[in-house]
Amino acid sequence: MEFNFDIHWNNGRFKFVDVSLDDLLDFVKYEYGLDIDETVDRNALLTGSFLHNEGEDGILSKIVLSLNLNCKKENGKYVLSKKDE
């Protein structure tokens, strides 16, 4: 699968700059075979990195911390949602 955004592999890390949440989630779903539902702003931009072998919980925790989201796992599917203010 080809992606139209920049996520670079360097020394065992995926690195990205100003990638939309939409694109990043598409990449994570494809790369790690995750099932993710979300009811959040998918246009938010993220910059960061994660280790290839970091695991799904580590990767998703970085995303939710960066965007102040909730994440829970229900029936094998991750659900991302906006935190109640």
mmCIF file as gemmi writes it, N, C-alpha and C atoms, coordinates in Angstrom:
data_model
loop_
_atom_site.group_PDB
_atom_site.id
_atom_site.type_symbol
_atom_site.label_atom_id
_atom_site.label_alt_id
_atom_site.label_comp_id
_atom_site.label_asym_id
_atom_site.label_entity_id
_atom_site.label_seq_id
_atom_site.pdbx_PDB_ins_code
_atom_site.Cartn_x
_atom_site.Cartn_y
_atom_site.Cartn_z
_atom_site.occupancy
_atom_site.B_iso_or_equiv
_atom_site.pdbx_formal_charge
_atom_site.auth_seq_id
_atom_site.auth_asym_id
_atom_site.pdbx_PDB_model_num
ATOM 1 N N . MET Axp A 1 ? 0.848 -1.185 0 1 0 ? 1 A 1
ATOM 2 C CA . MET Axp A 1 ? 0 0 0 1 0 ? 1 A 1
ATOM 3 C C . MET Axp A 1 ? 0.884 1.236 0 1 0 ? 1 A 1
ATOM 4 N N . GLU Axp A 2 ? 0.517 2.234 -0.794 1 0 ? 2 A 1
ATOM 5 C CA . GLU Axp A 2 ? 1.265 3.49 -0.829 1 0 ? 2 A 1
ATOM 6 C C . GLU Axp A 2 ? 0.503 4.559 -0.06 1 0 ? 2 A 1
ATOM 7 N N . PHE Axp A 3 ? 1.271 5.407 0.635 1 0 ? 3 A 1
ATOM 8 C CA . PHE Axp A 3 ? 0.687 6.498 1.388 1 0 ? 3 A 1
ATOM 9 C C . PHE Axp A 3 ? 1.167 7.815 0.806 1 0 ? 3 A 1
ATOM 10 N N . ASN Axp A 4 ? 0.313 8.822 0.811 1 0 ? 4 A 1
ATOM 11 C CA . ASN Axp A 4 ? 0.633 10.119 0.234 1 0 ? 4 A 1
ATOM 12 C C . ASN Axp A 4 ? 1.108 11.113 1.289 1 0 ? 4 A 1
ATOM 13 N N . PHE Axp A 5 ? 1.887 10.668 2.232 1 0 ? 5 A 1
ATOM 14 C CA . PHE Axp A 5 ? 2.415 11.539 3.272 1 0 ? 5 A 1
ATOM 15 C C . PHE Axp A 5 ? 3.753 10.979 3.708 1 0 ? 5 A 1
ATOM 16 N N . ASP Axp A 6 ? 4.465 11.744 4.505 1 0 ? 6 A 1
ATOM 17 C CA . ASP Axp A 6 ? 5.82 11.367 4.882 1 0 ? 6 A 1
ATOM 18 C C . ASP Axp A 6 ? 5.896 10.73 6.262 1 0 ? 6 A 1
ATOM 19 N N . ILE Axp A 7 ? 6.13 9.455 6.257 1 0 ? 7 A 1
ATOM 20 C CA . ILE Axp A 7 ? 6.526 8.74 7.468 1 0 ? 7 A 1
ATOM 21 C C . ILE Axp A 7 ? 7.805 8.023 7.08 1 0 ? 7 A 1
ATOM 22 N N . HIS Axp A 8 ? 8.873 8.375 7.745 1 0 ? 8 A 1
ATOM 23 C CA . HIS Axp A 8 ? 10.188 7.854 7.388 1 0 ? 8 A 1
ATOM 24 C C . HIS Axp A 8 ? 10.66 6.82 8.4 1 0 ? 8 A 1
ATOM 25 N N . TRP Axp A 9 ? 11.332 5.825 7.893 1 0 ? 9 A 1
ATOM 26 C CA . TRP Axp A 9 ? 11.939 4.778 8.705 1 0 ? 9 A 1
ATOM 27 C C . TRP Axp A 9 ? 13.392 5.152 8.931 1 0 ? 9 A 1
ATOM 28 N N . ASN Axp A 10 ? 13.822 5.197 10.198 1 0 ? 10 A 1
ATOM 29 C CA . ASN Axp A 10 ? 15.199 5.548 10.511 1 0 ? 10 A 1
ATOM 30 C C . ASN Axp A 10 ? 15.6 4.862 11.813 1 0 ? 10 A 1
ATOM 31 N N . ASN Axp A 11 ? 16.58 3.984 11.747 1 0 ? 11 A 1
ATOM 32 C CA . ASN Axp A 11 ? 17.107 3.308 12.936 1 0 ? 11 A 1
ATOM 33 C C . ASN Axp A 11 ? 16.025 2.649 13.791 1 0 ? 11 A 1
ATOM 34 N N . GLY Axp A 12 ? 15.121 1.929 13.153 1 0 ? 12 A 1
ATOM 35 C CA . GLY Axp A 12 ? 14.089 1.202 13.893 1 0 ? 12 A 1
ATOM 36 C C . GLY Axp A 12 ? 12.922 2.056 14.333 1 0 ? 12 A 1
ATOM 37 N N . ARG Axp A 13 ? 12.839 3.288 13.848 1 0 ? 13 A 1
ATOM 38 C CA . ARG Axp A 13 ? 11.775 4.222 14.217 1 0 ? 13 A 1
ATOM 39 C C . ARG Axp A 13 ? 11.022 4.713 12.996 1 0 ? 13 A 1
ATOM 40 N N . PHE Axp A 14 ? 9.729 4.895 13.168 1 0 ? 14 A 1
ATOM 41 C CA . PHE Axp A 14 ? 8.927 5.619 12.194 1 0 ? 14 A 1
ATOM 42 C C . PHE Axp A 14 ? 8.892 7.067 12.665 1 0 ? 14 A 1
ATOM 43 N N . LYS Axp A 15 ? 9.3 7.996 11.813 1 0 ? 15 A 1
ATOM 44 C CA . LYS Axp A 15 ? 9.3 9.419 12.153 1 0 ? 15 A 1
ATOM 45 C C . LYS Axp A 15 ? 8.378 10.154 11.197 1 0 ? 15 A 1
ATOM 46 N N . PHE Axp A 16 ? 7.658 11.139 11.721 1 0 ? 16 A 1
ATOM 47 C CA . PHE Axp A 16 ? 6.703 11.882 10.904 1 0 ? 16 A 1
ATOM 48 C C . PHE Axp A 16 ? 6.613 13.323 11.392 1 0 ? 16 A 1
ATOM 49 N N . VAL Axp A 17 ? 6.346 14.229 10.445 1 0 ? 17 A 1
ATOM 50 C CA . VAL Axp A 17 ? 6.241 15.656 10.733 1 0 ? 17 A 1
ATOM 51 C C . VAL Axp A 17 ? 4.962 16.178 10.086 1 0 ? 17 A 1
ATOM 52 N N . ASP Axp A 18 ? 4.128 16.815 10.89 1 0 ? 18 A 1
ATOM 53 C CA . ASP Axp A 18 ? 2.875 17.414 10.42 1 0 ? 18 A 1
ATOM 54 C C . ASP Axp A 18 ? 2.04 16.454 9.578 1 0 ? 18 A 1
ATOM 55 N N . VAL Axp A 19 ? 1.836 15.259 10.098 1 0 ? 19 A 1
ATOM 56 C CA . VAL Axp A 19 ? 0.986 14.254 9.453 1 0 ? 19 A 1
ATOM 57 C C . VAL Axp A 19 ? -0.384 14.327 10.129 1 0 ? 19 A 1
ATOM 58 N N . SER Axp A 20 ? -1.439 14.329 9.336 1 0 ? 20 A 1
ATOM 59 C CA . SER Axp A 20 ? -2.787 14.395 9.921 1 0 ? 20 A 1
ATOM 60 C C . SER Axp A 20 ? -3.091 13.117 10.697 1 0 ? 20 A 1
ATOM 61 N N . LEU Axp A 21 ? -3.945 13.263 11.691 1 0 ? 21 A 1
ATOM 62 C CA . LEU Axp A 21 ? -4.372 12.091 12.461 1 0 ? 21 A 1
ATOM 63 C C . LEU Axp A 21 ? -5.003 11.069 11.525 1 0 ? 21 A 1
ATOM 64 N N . ASP Axp A 22 ? -5.74 11.53 10.541 1 0 ? 22 A 1
ATOM 65 C CA . ASP Axp A 22 ? -6.368 10.65 9.559 1 0 ? 22 A 1
ATOM 66 C C . ASP Axp A 22 ? -5.324 9.769 8.873 1 0 ? 22 A 1
ATOM 67 N N . ASP Axp A 23 ? -4.269 10.395 8.366 1 0 ? 23 A 1
ATOM 68 C CA . ASP Axp A 23 ? -3.215 9.647 7.673 1 0 ? 23 A 1
ATOM 69 C C . ASP Axp A 23 ? -2.44 8.746 8.628 1 0 ? 23 A 1
ATOM 70 N N . LEU Axp A 24 ? -2.147 9.257 9.821 1 0 ? 24 A 1
ATOM 71 C CA . LEU Axp A 24 ? -1.394 8.455 10.785 1 0 ? 24 A 1
ATOM 72 C C . LEU Axp A 24 ? -2.182 7.219 11.211 1 0 ? 24 A 1
ATOM 73 N N . LEU Axp A 25 ? -3.471 7.387 11.453 1 0 ? 25 A 1
ATOM 74 C CA . LEU Axp A 25 ? -4.291 6.224 11.827 1 0 ? 25 A 1
ATOM 75 C C . LEU Axp A 25 ? -4.394 5.228 10.685 1 0 ? 25 A 1
ATOM 76 N N . ASP Axp A 26 ? -4.51 5.712 9.446 1 0 ? 26 A 1
ATOM 77 C CA . ASP Axp A 26 ? -4.525 4.801 8.303 1 0 ? 26 A 1
ATOM 78 C C . ASP Axp A 26 ? -3.233 3.987 8.252 1 0 ? 26 A 1
ATOM 79 N N . PHE Axp A 27 ? -2.103 4.646 8.494 1 0 ? 27 A 1
ATOM 80 C CA . PHE Axp A 27 ? -0.81 3.969 8.489 1 0 ? 27 A 1
ATOM 81 C C . PHE Axp A 27 ? -0.73 2.942 9.617 1 0 ? 27 A 1
ATOM 82 N N . VAL Axp A 28 ? -1.119 3.335 10.815 1 0 ? 28 A 1
ATOM 83 C CA . VAL Axp A 28 ? -1.052 2.433 11.979 1 0 ? 28 A 1
ATOM 84 C C . VAL Axp A 28 ? -1.978 1.238 11.77 1 0 ? 28 A 1
ATOM 85 N N . LYS Axp A 29 ? -3.167 1.479 11.248 1 0 ? 29 A 1
ATOM 86 C CA . LYS Axp A 29 ? -4.099 0.379 10.973 1 0 ? 29 A 1
ATOM 87 C C . LYS Axp A 29 ? -3.482 -0.61 9.991 1 0 ? 29 A 1
ATOM 88 N N . TYR Axp A 30 ? -2.882 -0.096 8.942 1 0 ? 30 A 1
ATOM 89 C CA . TYR Axp A 30 ? -2.272 -0.95 7.919 1 0 ? 30 A 1
ATOM 90 C C . TYR Axp A 30 ? -1.029 -1.671 8.46 1 0 ? 30 A 1
ATOM 91 N N . GLU Axp A 31 ? -0.122 -0.916 9.054 1 0 ? 31 A 1
ATOM 92 C CA . GLU Axp A 31 ? 1.173 -1.458 9.491 1 0 ? 31 A 1
ATOM 93 C C . GLU Axp A 31 ? 1.025 -2.482 10.61 1 0 ? 31 A 1
ATOM 94 N N . TYR Axp A 32 ? 0.081 -2.266 11.524 1 0 ? 32 A 1
ATOM 95 C CA . TYR Axp A 32 ? -0.046 -3.124 12.707 1 0 ? 32 A 1
ATOM 96 C C . TYR Axp A 32 ? -1.323 -3.958 12.703 1 0 ? 32 A 1
ATOM 97 N N . GLY Axp A 33 ? -2.15 -3.828 11.676 1 0 ? 33 A 1
ATOM 98 C CA . GLY Axp A 33 ? -3.368 -4.632 11.579 1 0 ? 33 A 1
ATOM 99 C C . GLY Axp A 33 ? -4.38 -4.332 12.672 1 0 ? 33 A 1
ATOM 100 N N . LEU Axp A 34 ? -4.447 -3.073 13.09 1 0 ? 34 A 1
ATOM 101 C CA . LEU Axp A 34 ? -5.361 -2.701 14.166 1 0 ? 34 A 1
ATOM 102 C C . LEU Axp A 34 ? -6.719 -2.302 13.628 1 0 ? 34 A 1
ATOM 103 N N . ASP Axp A 35 ? -7.712 -2.497 14.452 1 0 ? 35 A 1
ATOM 104 C CA . ASP Axp A 35 ? -9.062 -2.038 14.164 1 0 ? 35 A 1
ATOM 105 C C . ASP Axp A 35 ? -9.306 -0.852 15.082 1 0 ? 35 A 1
ATOM 106 N N . ILE Axp A 36 ? -9.46 0.349 14.497 1 0 ? 36 A 1
ATOM 107 C CA . ILE Axp A 36 ? -9.591 1.574 15.28 1 0 ? 36 A 1
ATOM 108 C C . ILE Axp A 36 ? -10.807 2.345 14.795 1 0 ? 36 A 1
ATOM 109 N N . ASP Axp A 37 ? -11.668 2.714 15.735 1 0 ? 37 A 1
ATOM 110 C CA . ASP Axp A 37 ? -12.777 3.621 15.465 1 0 ? 37 A 1
ATOM 111 C C . ASP Axp A 37 ? -12.471 4.923 16.18 1 0 ? 37 A 1
ATOM 112 N N . GLU Axp A 38 ? -12.926 6.028 15.609 1 0 ? 38 A 1
ATOM 113 C CA . GLU Axp A 38 ? -12.677 7.3 16.254 1 0 ? 38 A 1
ATOM 114 C C . GLU Axp A 38 ? -13.81 8.272 15.974 1 0 ? 38 A 1
ATOM 115 N N . THR Axp A 39 ? -14.037 9.133 16.946 1 0 ? 39 A 1
ATOM 116 C CA . THR Axp A 39 ? -15.018 10.209 16.811 1 0 ? 39 A 1
ATOM 117 C C . THR Axp A 39 ? -14.318 11.505 17.181 1 0 ? 39 A 1
ATOM 118 N N . VAL Axp A 40 ? -13.186 11.746 16.535 1 0 ? 40 A 1
ATOM 119 C CA . VAL Axp A 40 ? -12.345 12.896 16.851 1 0 ? 40 A 1
ATOM 120 C C . VAL Axp A 40 ? -11.995 13.642 15.567 1 0 ? 40 A 1
ATOM 121 N N . ASP Axp A 41 ? -11.384 14.812 15.728 1 0 ? 41 A 1
ATOM 122 C CA . ASP Axp A 41 ? -10.943 15.621 14.59 1 0 ? 41 A 1
ATOM 123 C C . ASP Axp A 41 ? -9.774 14.929 13.914 1 0 ? 41 A 1
ATOM 124 N N . ARG Axp A 42 ? -10.014 14.349 12.774 1 0 ? 42 A 1
ATOM 125 C CA . ARG Axp A 42 ? -8.964 13.605 12.067 1 0 ? 42 A 1
ATOM 126 C C . ARG Axp A 42 ? -8.029 14.52 11.288 1 0 ? 42 A 1
ATOM 127 N N . ASN Axp A 43 ? -8.294 15.831 11.288 1 0 ? 43 A 1
ATOM 128 C CA . ASN Axp A 43 ? -7.425 16.776 10.597 1 0 ? 43 A 1
ATOM 129 C C . ASN Axp A 43 ? -6.291 17.288 11.475 1 0 ? 43 A 1
ATOM 130 N N . ALA Axp A 44 ? -6.314 16.986 12.767 1 0 ? 44 A 1
ATOM 131 C CA . ALA Axp A 44 ? -5.253 17.429 13.678 1 0 ? 44 A 1
ATOM 132 C C . ALA Axp A 44 ? -3.9 16.928 13.165 1 0 ? 44 A 1
ATOM 133 N N . LEU Axp A 45 ? -2.872 17.775 13.256 1 0 ? 45 A 1
ATOM 134 C CA . LEU Axp A 45 ? -1.543 17.407 12.772 1 0 ? 45 A 1
ATOM 135 C C . LEU Axp A 45 ? -0.66 16.925 13.921 1 0 ? 45 A 1
ATOM 136 N N . LEU Axp A 46 ? 0.137 15.916 13.627 1 0 ? 46 A 1
ATOM 137 C CA . LEU Axp A 46 ? 1.029 15.331 14.629 1 0 ? 46 A 1
ATOM 138 C C . LEU Axp A 46 ? 2.453 15.265 14.092 1 0 ? 46 A 1
ATOM 139 N N . THR Axp A 47 ? 3.393 15.465 14.99 1 0 ? 47 A 1
ATOM 140 C CA . THR Axp A 47 ? 4.811 15.298 14.704 1 0 ? 47 A 1
ATOM 141 C C . THR Axp A 47 ? 5.375 14.419 15.806 1 0 ? 47 A 1
ATOM 142 N N . GLY Axp A 48 ? 6.145 13.421 15.445 1 0 ? 48 A 1
ATOM 143 C CA . GLY Axp A 48 ? 6.715 12.553 16.461 1 0 ? 48 A 1
ATOM 144 C C . GLY Axp A 48 ? 7.356 11.325 15.856 1 0 ? 48 A 1
ATOM 145 N N . SER Axp A 49 ? 7.52 10.32 16.694 1 0 ? 49 A 1
ATOM 146 C CA . SER Axp A 49 ? 8.103 9.068 16.241 1 0 ? 49 A 1
ATOM 147 C C . SER Axp A 49 ? 7.678 7.945 17.18 1 0 ? 49 A 1
ATOM 148 N N . PHE Axp A 50 ? 7.804 6.732 16.687 1 0 ? 50 A 1
ATOM 149 C CA . PHE Axp A 50 ? 7.604 5.566 17.534 1 0 ? 50 A 1
ATOM 150 C C . PHE Axp A 50 ? 8.438 4.421 16.984 1 0 ? 50 A 1
ATOM 151 N N . LEU Axp A 51 ? 8.826 3.555 17.89 1 0 ? 51 A 1
ATOM 152 C CA . LEU Axp A 51 ? 9.604 2.384 17.514 1 0 ? 51 A 1
ATOM 153 C C . LEU Axp A 51 ? 8.721 1.39 16.786 1 0 ? 51 A 1
ATOM 154 N N . HIS Axp A 52 ? 9.289 0.718 15.804 1 0 ? 52 A 1
ATOM 155 C CA . HIS Axp A 52 ? 8.516 -0.279 15.061 1 0 ? 52 A 1
ATOM 156 C C . HIS Axp A 52 ? 7.982 -1.366 15.988 1 0 ? 52 A 1
ATOM 157 N N . ASN Axp A 53 ? 8.779 -1.756 16.965 1 0 ? 53 A 1
ATOM 158 C CA . ASN Axp A 53 ? 8.37 -2.838 17.876 1 0 ? 53 A 1
ATOM 159 C C . ASN Axp A 53 ? 7.779 -2.309 19.185 1 0 ? 53 A 1
ATOM 160 N N . GLU Axp A 54 ? 7.357 -1.06 19.197 1 0 ? 54 A 1
ATOM 161 C CA . GLU Axp A 54 ? 6.825 -0.446 20.417 1 0 ? 54 A 1
ATOM 162 C C . GLU Axp A 54 ? 5.511 -1.07 20.866 1 0 ? 54 A 1
ATOM 163 N N . GLY Axp A 55 ? 4.757 -1.584 19.953 1 0 ? 55 A 1
ATOM 164 C CA . GLY Axp A 55 ? 3.488 -2.21 20.307 1 0 ? 55 A 1
ATOM 165 C C . GLY Axp A 55 ? 2.34 -1.237 20.203 1 0 ? 55 A 1
ATOM 166 N N . GLU Axp A 56 ? 1.173 -1.797 19.983 1 0 ? 56 A 1
ATOM 167 C CA . GLU Axp A 56 ? -0.005 -0.972 19.738 1 0 ? 56 A 1
ATOM 168 C C . GLU Axp A 56 ? -0.37 -0.071 20.904 1 0 ? 56 A 1
ATOM 169 N N . ASP Axp A 57 ? -0.238 -0.555 22.141 1 0 ? 57 A 1
ATOM 170 C CA . ASP Axp A 57 ? -0.587 0.279 23.293 1 0 ? 57 A 1
ATOM 171 C C . ASP Axp A 57 ? 0.34 1.487 23.406 1 0 ? 57 A 1
ATOM 172 N N . GLY Axp A 58 ? 1.629 1.286 23.16 1 0 ? 58 A 1
ATOM 173 C CA . GLY Axp A 58 ? 2.584 2.389 23.227 1 0 ? 58 A 1
ATOM 174 C C . GLY Axp A 58 ? 2.341 3.423 22.15 1 0 ? 58 A 1
ATOM 175 N N . ILE Axp A 59 ? 2.067 2.969 20.954 1 0 ? 59 A 1
ATOM 176 C CA . ILE Axp A 59 ? 1.819 3.886 19.835 1 0 ? 59 A 1
ATOM 177 C C . ILE Axp A 59 ? 0.54 4.677 20.072 1 0 ? 59 A 1
ATOM 178 N N . LEU Axp A 60 ? -0.532 4.002 20.427 1 0 ? 60 A 1
ATOM 179 C CA . LEU Axp A 60 ? -1.797 4.695 20.65 1 0 ? 60 A 1
ATOM 180 C C . LEU Axp A 60 ? -1.726 5.624 21.852 1 0 ? 60 A 1
ATOM 181 N N . SER Axp A 61 ? -0.964 5.262 22.881 1 0 ? 61 A 1
ATOM 182 C CA . SER Axp A 61 ? -0.844 6.15 24.044 1 0 ? 61 A 1
ATOM 183 C C . SER Axp A 61 ? -0.155 7.452 23.659 1 0 ? 61 A 1
ATOM 184 N N . LYS Axp A 62 ? 0.816 7.404 22.755 1 0 ? 62 A 1
ATOM 185 C CA . LYS Axp A 62 ? 1.464 8.637 22.285 1 0 ? 62 A 1
ATOM 186 C C . LYS Axp A 62 ? 0.478 9.517 21.529 1 0 ? 62 A 1
ATOM 187 N N . ILE Axp A 63 ? -0.352 8.907 20.714 1 0 ? 63 A 1
ATOM 188 C CA . ILE Axp A 63 ? -1.341 9.668 19.951 1 0 ? 63 A 1
ATOM 189 C C . ILE Axp A 63 ? -2.357 10.314 20.888 1 0 ? 63 A 1
ATOM 190 N N . VAL Axp A 64 ? -2.902 9.544 21.816 1 0 ? 64 A 1
ATOM 191 C CA . VAL Axp A 64 ? -3.94 10.1 22.696 1 0 ? 64 A 1
ATOM 192 C C . VAL Axp A 64 ? -3.377 11.149 23.642 1 0 ? 64 A 1
ATOM 193 N N . LEU Axp A 65 ? -2.137 10.981 24.098 1 0 ? 65 A 1
ATOM 194 C CA . LEU Axp A 65 ? -1.525 12.003 24.951 1 0 ? 65 A 1
ATOM 195 C C . LEU Axp A 65 ? -1.271 13.281 24.169 1 0 ? 65 A 1
ATOM 196 N N . SER Axp A 66 ? -0.826 13.161 22.944 1 0 ? 66 A 1
ATOM 197 C CA . SER Axp A 66 ? -0.532 14.333 22.123 1 0 ? 66 A 1
ATOM 198 C C . SER Axp A 66 ? -1.783 15.154 21.823 1 0 ? 66 A 1
ATOM 199 N N . LEU Axp A 67 ? -2.919 14.485 21.658 1 0 ? 67 A 1
ATOM 200 C CA . LEU Axp A 67 ? -4.151 15.171 21.266 1 0 ? 67 A 1
ATOM 201 C C . LEU Axp A 67 ? -5.184 15.237 22.391 1 0 ? 67 A 1
ATOM 202 N N . ASN Axp A 68 ? -4.794 14.811 23.595 1 0 ? 68 A 1
ATOM 203 C CA . ASN Axp A 68 ? -5.688 14.843 24.758 1 0 ? 68 A 1
ATOM 204 C C . ASN Axp A 68 ? -6.993 14.083 24.474 1 0 ? 68 A 1
ATOM 205 N N . LEU Axp A 69 ? -6.835 12.818 24.08 1 0 ? 69 A 1
ATOM 206 C CA . LEU Axp A 69 ? -7.972 11.961 23.746 1 0 ? 69 A 1
ATOM 207 C C . LEU Axp A 69 ? -8.11 10.834 24.754 1 0 ? 69 A 1
ATOM 208 N N . ASN Axp A 70 ? -9.218 10.155 24.691 1 0 ? 70 A 1
ATOM 209 C CA . ASN Axp A 70 ? -9.44 8.904 25.417 1 0 ? 70 A 1
ATOM 210 C C . ASN Axp A 70 ? -9.229 7.745 24.458 1 0 ? 70 A 1
ATOM 211 N N . CYS Axp A 71 ? -8.787 6.619 24.993 1 0 ? 71 A 1
ATOM 212 C CA . CYS Axp A 71 ? -8.655 5.408 24.199 1 0 ? 71 A 1
ATOM 213 C C . CYS Axp A 71 ? -9.074 4.226 25.053 1 0 ? 71 A 1
ATOM 214 N N . LYS Axp A 72 ? -9.967 3.425 24.518 1 0 ? 72 A 1
ATOM 215 C CA . LYS Axp A 72 ? -10.346 2.196 25.221 1 0 ? 72 A 1
ATOM 216 C C . LYS Axp A 72 ? -10.458 1.082 24.2 1 0 ? 72 A 1
ATOM 217 N N . LYS Axp A 73 ? -10.311 -0.13 24.692 1 0 ? 73 A 1
ATOM 218 C CA . LYS Axp A 73 ? -10.389 -1.3 23.823 1 0 ? 73 A 1
ATOM 219 C C . LYS Axp A 73 ? -11.674 -2.043 24.143 1 0 ? 73 A 1
ATOM 220 N N . GLU Axp A 74 ? -12.488 -2.242 23.103 1 0 ? 74 A 1
ATOM 221 C CA . GLU Axp A 74 ? -13.762 -2.939 23.255 1 0 ? 74 A 1
ATOM 222 C C . GLU Axp A 74 ? -13.867 -4.014 22.189 1 0 ? 74 A 1
ATOM 223 N N . ASN Axp A 75 ? -14.012 -5.239 22.606 1 0 ? 75 A 1
ATOM 224 C CA . ASN Axp A 75 ? -14.194 -6.354 21.673 1 0 ? 75 A 1
ATOM 225 C C . ASN Axp A 75 ? -13.106 -6.402 20.605 1 0 ? 75 A 1
ATOM 226 N N . GLY Axp A 76 ? -11.856 -6.193 21.006 1 0 ? 76 A 1
ATOM 227 C CA . GLY Axp A 76 ? -10.729 -6.272 20.086 1 0 ? 76 A 1
ATOM 228 C C . GLY Axp A 76 ? -10.53 -5.048 19.216 1 0 ? 76 A 1
ATOM 229 N N . LYS Axp A 77 ? -11.332 -4.011 19.429 1 0 ? 77 A 1
ATOM 230 C CA . LYS Axp A 77 ? -11.254 -2.782 18.635 1 0 ? 77 A 1
ATOM 231 C C . LYS Axp A 77 ? -10.908 -1.621 19.559 1 0 ? 77 A 1
ATOM 232 N N . TYR Axp A 78 ? -9.993 -0.758 19.085 1 0 ? 78 A 1
ATOM 233 C CA . TYR Axp A 78 ? -9.662 0.453 19.832 1 0 ? 78 A 1
ATOM 234 C C . TYR Axp A 78 ? -10.642 1.548 19.457 1 0 ? 78 A 1
ATOM 235 N N . VAL Axp A 79 ? -11.072 2.305 20.462 1 0 ? 79 A 1
ATOM 236 C CA . VAL Axp A 79 ? -11.992 3.413 20.234 1 0 ? 79 A 1
ATOM 237 C C . VAL Axp A 79 ? -11.346 4.68 20.779 1 0 ? 79 A 1
ATOM 238 N N . LEU Axp A 80 ? -11.116 5.656 19.894 1 0 ? 80 A 1
ATOM 239 C CA . LEU Axp A 80 ? -10.559 6.945 20.278 1 0 ? 80 A 1
ATOM 240 C C . LEU Axp A 80 ? -11.691 7.952 20.332 1 0 ? 80 A 1
ATOM 241 N N . SER Axp A 81 ? -11.715 8.754 21.406 1 0 ? 81 A 1
ATOM 242 C CA . SER Axp A 81 ? -12.759 9.77 21.548 1 0 ? 81 A 1
ATOM 243 C C . SER Axp A 81 ? -12.193 10.992 22.241 1 0 ? 81 A 1
ATOM 244 N N . LYS Axp A 82 ? -12.894 12.093 22.085 1 0 ? 82 A 1
ATOM 245 C CA . LYS Axp A 82 ? -12.49 13.341 22.718 1 0 ? 82 A 1
ATOM 246 C C . LYS Axp A 82 ? -12.748 13.239 24.213 1 0 ? 82 A 1
ATOM 247 N N . LYS Axp A 83 ? -11.819 13.771 25.011 1 0 ? 83 A 1
ATOM 248 C CA . LYS Axp A 83 ? -12.027 13.79 26.455 1 0 ? 83 A 1
ATOM 249 C C . LYS Axp A 83 ? -13.11 14.788 26.804 1 0 ? 83 A 1
ATOM 250 N N . ASP Axp A 84 ? -13.917 14.422 27.802 1 0 ? 84 A 1
ATOM 251 C CA . ASP Axp A 84 ? -14.927 15.369 28.288 1 0 ? 84 A 1
ATOM 252 C C . ASP Axp A 84 ? -14.218 16.519 28.983 1 0 ? 84 A 1
ATOM 253 N N . GLU Axp A 85 ? -14.644 17.701 28.682 1 0 ? 85 A 1
ATOM 254 C CA . GLU Axp A 85 ? -13.994 18.892 29.257 1 0 ? 85 A 1
ATOM 255 C C . GLU Axp A 85 ? -14.654 19.274 30.54 1 0 ? 85 A 1
